[in-house]
Amino acid sequence: MSIHHPIAIIGGGLGGLTAARVLHAHGVEATVFELEASPAARPQGGMLDIHEENGQQALHAAGLYEDFEKIIHRGGQAMRLVGPDGTVHVTQEDDGTGGRPEVDRGDLRDLLLDSLPGDAISWGRKASGVRPLGGGRHEVTFADGSAITTDLLIGADGAWSRIRPLVSAARPAYTGISFVETDLHDADARHPRSAALIGGGFFICLGDRRGFLAHRETDGSLHVYAALTAGEDWLGTIDFRDVPAAKAAVLSHFEGWDEGLRDLVADADGALVPRRIHALPVGHRWDRVPGVTLLGDAAHLMSPFAGEGANLAMLDGAELGRAIAAHPGDREAALTAYEEALFHRSEASARESAASLETMFGEHGLERLAEFFTSAAEAE
């Protein structure tokens, strides 16, 4: 037996939750189906800079901006750019006037979760299959054996979306960049040299098509990404179950770099997490398919080097919710209007992201990024 839901959102990330919140605020029923077993199933991790032109607009649309201001990480907009020898090339302080305040991803997700009725989210529901039923209706089956039918299916289920194949044959491709994530806990007390190196906000170190990206988290830890231009199979050559060996494998690509930088991996607490960076084609779009649409990474996965992923996902969710509310008798008109705007803004951001990847990890990445930040500061 399948239970029917008028609107089903597959994926309880920031984009899917924003869509549900905006729909709820307009009195439109929608249910989110999330694969995680509960809100506390895993740490959400990472800091996000929420941009004035998209992420903050989504929070205004959701009626949550004032609550968002309460969870901003003060000082998090500080930035430091250094070279492989540890020399600081650019530094920017957070004077509170910037338009991209930092927030903990988990805190932001909790804000959205708390804004929804308890029955708006169905936990532990991993989509395993989907099929059209005709007339714009779809059936979704889940790994637990359950199934639903819906009049409007929204794919908010990320990079490897189960819903995307209904509208597009595109698949994410490897960008040539691999990350290895590390954490240094209680940094001021346990890792004071690394804490002083990273500073109070975002940290970038680049050289020879590789580098380190890091944030100071709200809990006092440092979250670090060792980033390398590498073949798609490189991460598969490392046994990440053997942490000392994995650290040595990563650090072998940073021979001769400042020891303080190498300590971001050498002194890391806990496991190292490998991550290949993928992206959908720039300008990804699809023809209108009745009763289904996409948002966030399912629609326009891009590399993280423009900082747009979470911001666009939230704006997608907000704009989709508003379009549906504005066309109560014509869902297809709502989806057409939503997708026309979605394609335009996501293509622009995907081009920016691809260009930023090439700037940072191409030849003379450090010098090119320093010039970018210096020119931007002079233009203000």
Residue pairs with C-beta under 8 A, 6 or more apart in sequence:
1 147
2 139
2 147
2 148
2 149
3 146
3 147
3 148
3 149
4 148
4 149
4 150
5 30
5 31
5 148
5 149
5 150
6 29
6 30
6 150
6 151
6 152
7 23
7 28
7 29
7 30
7 31
7 150
7 151
7 152
7 154
7 324
8 30
8 31
8 33
8 140
8 148
8 150
8 152
8 153
8 154
9 16
9 19
9 20
9 30
9 31
9 32
9 33
9 154
9 156
10 16
10 33
10 127
10 140
10 153
10 154
10 155
10 156
10 157
10 161
10 162
10 163
11 32
11 33
11 34
11 35
11 155
11 156
11 157
11 158
11 161
11 296
11 298
12 32
12 33
12 34
12 36
12 121
12 123
12 156
13 109
13 156
13 158
13 296
13 313
14 105
14 108
14 109
14 112
14 296
14 310
14 313
14 314
14 317
15 156
15 295
15 296
15 297
15 310
15 313
15 314
15 316
15 317
16 32
16 34
16 154
16 156
16 157
16 295
16 296
16 317
17 32
17 109
17 112
17 113
17 116
17 317
18 58
18 62
18 112
18 313
18 314
18 316
18 317
18 318
18 321
19 30
19 154
19 156
19 295
19 316
19 317
19 318
19 320
19 321
20 30
20 31
20 32
20 116
20 120
20 121
20 317
20 321
21 62
21 63
21 64
21 112
21 115
21 116
21 317
21 321
22 61
22 62
22 317
22 318
22 320
22 321
22 322
22 325
23 29
23 30
23 321
23 324
23 325
24 30
24 115
24 116
24 117
24 120
25 62
25 63
25 321
26 321
26 322
26 324
26 325
27 325
28 321
28 324
28 325
30 120
30 154
31 119
31 120
31 121
31 122
32 116
32 120
32 121
32 122
32 156
33 121
33 122
33 125
33 127
33 140
33 142
33 148
34 121
34 122
34 123
34 124
34 125
35 124
35 125
35 126
35 127
35 143
36 42
36 123
36 124
37 123
37 124
38 123
38 124
39 109
39 110
39 113
39 123
43 106
44 104
44 105
44 106
44 109
45 105
45 106
45 223
46 104
46 105
46 215
46 223
47 73
47 76
47 102
47 103
47 104
47 105
47 202
47 215
47 216
47 217
47 218
47 223
48 55
48 102
48 103
48 104
48 105
48 108
48 307
48 310
48 311
49 76
49 77
49 100
49 101
49 102
49 202
49 307
50 56
50 59
50 68
50 100
50 101
50 102
50 103
50 108
50 310
50 311
51 99
51 100
51 307
51 308
51 311
52 99
52 100
54 308
54 311
54 312
54 314
54 315
54 345
55 310
55 311
55 314
55 315
56 65
56 68
57 315
57 318
58 311
58 314
58 315
58 317
58 318
59 65
59 68
59 314
61 318
61 319
61 321
61 322
62 112
62 115
62 318
63 115
64 111
64 112
64 115
67 111
68 103
68 108
68 111
71 103
71 104
71 107
71 108
71 111
72 101
72 102
72 103
73 101
73 102
73 103
73 104
73 218
74 94
74 96
75 94
75 200
75 201
76 94
76 101
76 102
76 103
76 200
76 201
76 202
76 215
76 216
77 92
77 94
77 98
77 100
77 101
77 102
77 201
77 202
78 91
78 92
78 93
78 94
78 199
78 200
78 201
78 202
79 90
79 91
79 92
79 201
79 202
79 203
79 204
79 373
80 88
80 90
80 91
80 92
80 198
80 199
80 201
80 202
80 203
80 204
81 88
81 89
81 90
81 91
81 204
81 205
81 206
81 366
81 369
81 370
81 373
82 88
82 89
82 197
82 203
82 204
82 205
82 261
83 89
83 205
83 206
83 207
83 366
84 205
84 206
84 207
84 208
84 254
84 256
84 257
84 258
84 261
85 257
85 258
86 197
86 258
86 260
86 261
89 366
89 370
90 369
90 370
90 373
90 374
91 199
92 373
92 377
94 200
94 201
100 307
102 201
102 202
102 215
104 217
104 218
105 310
107 218
113 121
124 144
125 142
125 144
125 146
126 142
126 143
126 144
127 140
127 141
127 142
127 143
127 157
127 162
127 163
128 141
128 142
128 143
128 162
129 140
129 141
129 162
130 138
130 139
130 140
130 141
130 153
130 162
130 163
130 166
131 138
131 139
132 138
132 166
132 291
133 139
133 149
135 290
135 291
136 151
136 152
136 290
136 291
136 292
136 331
136 332
137 149
137 150
137 151
137 291
138 149
138 150
138 153
138 166
138 291
138 292
139 147
139 148
139 149
139 150
140 147
140 148
140 149
140 150
140 153
141 147
142 148
150 291
151 291
151 331
152 291
152 292
152 293
152 324
152 331
153 163
153 166
153 291
153 292
153 293
154 163
154 292
154 293
154 294
154 295
154 320
155 161
155 162
155 163
155 164
155 166
155 292
155 293
155 294
155 295
155 298
155 299
156 294
156 295
156 296
156 298
156 313
156 317
157 163
157 298
158 296
158 297
158 298
158 301
159 172
159 278
159 297
159 298
159 301
160 172
161 294
161 297
161 298
163 292
163 294
163 298
164 170
164 294
164 298
164 299
166 289
166 292
167 286
167 287
167 289
167 292
167 293
167 294
168 284
168 286
170 280
170 281
170 284
171 280
172 278
172 279
172 280
172 301
173 278
173 279
173 280
173 281
174 232
174 276
174 277
174 278
175 277
175 278
175 279
175 303
175 357
176 229
176 230
176 361
177 227
177 228
177 229
177 230
177 276
177 277
177 303
177 357
177 361
178 227
178 228
178 230
178 234
178 235
178 274
178 275
178 276
178 277
179 225
179 226
179 227
179 274
179 275
179 276
179 277
180 225
180 226
180 228
180 235
180 246
180 250
180 265
180 272
180 273
180 274
180 275
181 223
181 224
181 225
181 226
181 272
181 273
181 274
181 275
182 223
182 224
182 225
182 226
182 264
182 265
182 268
182 269
182 272
182 273
183 221
183 222
183 223
183 224
183 268
183 269
183 270
184 190
184 191
184 194
184 195
184 221
184 222
184 224
184 264
184 267
184 268
184 269
185 220
185 221
185 269
185 270
186 220
186 221
187 194
187 195
187 198
187 216
187 220
187 221
187 222
188 195
188 220
190 269
191 222
191 263
191 267
193 260
193 263
194 222
194 260
194 263
194 264
194 267
195 216
195 222
197 203
197 260
197 261
197 264
198 214
198 215
198 216
198 222
199 216
200 216
201 215
201 216
202 213
202 214
202 215
203 212
203 213
203 214
203 215
204 211
204 212
204 213
204 360
204 369
205 211
205 212
205 213
205 261
206 360
206 361
206 365
206 366
206 369
207 257
207 365
207 366
209 228
209 229
209 361
209 362
209 363
209 365
210 226
210 227
210 228
210 229
210 253
210 254
210 361
211 226
211 227
211 360
211 361
211 365
212 224
212 225
212 226
212 227
212 261
212 264
213 224
213 225
213 227
214 222
214 223
214 224
214 225
214 264
215 222
215 223
216 222
217 223
222 264
224 264
224 265
224 268
225 275
226 250
226 253
226 254
226 264
226 265
227 361
228 234
228 253
229 361
232 276
235 274
235 275
235 276
237 249
238 245
238 246
238 249
238 250
238 274
239 245
239 246
240 246
240 271
240 272
240 273
240 274
243 270
243 271
243 272
246 272
247 265
247 266
247 268
247 272
250 265
250 272
251 262
251 265
251 266
254 261
254 262
254 265
265 272
277 303
277 304
278 301
279 301
279 302
279 303
279 350
279 353
279 354
280 300
280 301
280 302
280 350
282 302
282 347
282 350
282 351
282 354
283 343
283 347
283 350
284 299
284 300
284 346
284 347
284 350
285 339
285 343
285 347
286 294
286 339
288 332
288 335
288 336
288 339
290 332
291 331
293 320
293 335
293 338
293 339
295 313
295 316
295 317
295 320
295 342
296 309
296 312
296 313
296 316
296 317
297 309
297 313
299 316
299 342
299 346
300 312
300 342
300 346
300 347
300 349
300 350
301 309
302 308
302 309
302 349
302 350
302 353
302 354
303 353
303 354
303 356
303 357
304 353
305 353
305 356
305 357
305 360
306 349
306 352
306 353
306 356
308 349
308 352
308 353
312 345
312 346
312 349
315 345
316 342
319 338
319 341
319 342
320 334
320 338
323 334
323 335
323 337
323 338
324 331
324 334
324 338
326 334
327 333
327 334
327 337
359 365
359 368
359 369
359 372
360 368
360 369
362 368
